[in-house]
């Protein structure tokens, strides 16, 4: 599998894992203190080939994703589930721990960020789905992020992602119904 876009990752181990799974070029941010020169390289890559941001499913990874997105609009995003990114002994979380199959799956389900998104889901819809507060909200957001392949996020961030990735009202309603049905059957 050859990837046209340049994949933005956090570090060298992530690049190695990506190259084990697919044929691709990477740019490493070397952590969340992304320098101006790295952002310029990502900008150039976006202009010439397109960019896929593929960071760890943790707070620093989300921070890097946000910084790159703000500086380089229109990027694509690949998300890996936390359980697929855990090391064998369970003490490390990162793209570098993912299997080649998990990496290929995440890259096959890449989401395009919209520069001028149209909001299909209202805040009221979101609140009614039980995604903002209550004992089940976090679990529901986790499941929704997984089902839509947009990763886990806190309440406000997940709502923003629904718009950013142009998730339709139908997709949203269908997935929320699935989640509520699963809850009833647990």
Secondary structure, DSSP 4 states (H G I P E B T S, - for coil): -B-SSEEEESSHHHHHHHHHHSB--EEE--SSS--HHHHHHHHHHHHHT-EEE---SSHHHHHHHHHHHHHSTT-EE----GGGSB-TTSS-BSGGGS-HHHHHHHHHT-EEPPTT----S-HHHHHHTT-SSSTTHHHHHHHHHHHTTS----HHHHHHHHHHTT--HHHHHHHHHHHHHHHHH-
